[in-house]
């Protein structure tokens, strides 16, 4: 698999999930411009800017992430190793294959949810950081 240099996506505008039929959400999930689980390798880092915070997520071999910044930093937790459940459009429908996408809300395995994501930047692992 060819490794890309860092990439960044930005939110095109507000997404609204209220009253959206499930089949429309499924169709939208395919076209989301964000980072998906299958695109990440151990050692890849995501920098996720939300309306209120900036988070750093370092991908681990086991599929979880070393998470820092944002809510965790403000509440004295520092770094935590967590799963990422996926992203929502503000409702209860969870896009489990999407780790982070502009316009959506990131949900961590401990139940913490972010404010709306504005930007996502992926920094691929270097050979030395992946080992």
N, C-alpha and C positions, 0 to 999 in steps of 0.2 A: 504494500500500500504506500503510495507516495505521500509524504508528509508536507503539509502546507506551512507557510510562515504564519505568523499570528494573523488572526482575522477578527473583524469586528462587525457586529450587526447592530442596527439601531431601530428603535420603534418607529414605524411609519405613521402611526396615529393611534388613537384610542380604539381598543377592541371592547366590544360590549357583549356579554354572554347572556344577559337577562332575556328569557323567552326564546332562546335559540334552540331549534330542534336538534336532537342528538345526531341525526345523520348529517346535519350541517356542521356540527362540531367535528365529527369524524373526517369529513372532507377538508375542513380547515386545518386539521392536525397534519395532514400530508404536506401542506404547502407552507407551514410555518418556517420562517427564516430564523433559525436558532441552532443550538448545539444539541445533538441527539446522543444517546448513550453509546450507540455503535460507532460513533466518530471519535470517541476518546480512548486514549491509551494511558496506562499507568504513568504518572509523572506529568501529564498535561495539566495546565493550570487554566482556570477560567477566572476572569475578573468581571464580576457582575455589578453594574451600577443600577441602583434602583432609585426611586423618587427620593428616598431618605438616606440611603446608605451605599456603601461599597463593600462587597464581599469578595474574598478570595477562596476558591475551591481547588484543591489539589487532588487529582484523581489517584486512587490507590488500586492495587492489583485486585482487591476483593470487591470492587465495584462501589465502595464507599468513598467519601471525600474527607480530607482534612480541611475544615472550614474555619475561617477567621474573618474578623471585621464585623461591621453592621451591628445588629442586635446583640450578637455574642460578645463583641468587644465592649459595648456599652453596659452590659450586665455582668461584667467581671469574669466571664467564662473563658475569654481568650480563645485559643484553638480548641476545636472539638472534632472528633471523627464521627461523621454522620452519614447516613444514607440520604439520597435525594429522592423523594417520592415522585417528583415531576413538577409540572406547572399547571396552573389553572388560569382561566380567563376571568376570574373573579367570582365564579360560582363554585359548584361542587364537582363539576366534571374535571377529572385529572388527566392530563396528557402525560402518561407514565414514561414514554420514550423520550420526552423532551426534558433535558436537564435545565436549560435556560433559553428563553426567547424574549426579545423585546416586545413589550405590550402585555406580557403575562406576569403572573405572580409565582415565585419560586416557593415550593413547599419542601421542607426538610423532614427527615425521618422522625425527629422528635416532636413534630407538629408545628414548629415555627414556620410562619409564612412571611414573606417579604412584602414590601410595597411594590407597586408596578415596576417592572424591569424597564430601564431606559436603554441600556447598552450592554452587550456581551462581547468580551474579547477573549479569544482562545489563544493561549501560548503553548505550542507543542513542546513536549519534553525534549530535552537534549539527551544524548546518549548517557552522559554521566549522571543526570538526575533521575533517569528511569531505572537505574540499577540499584 
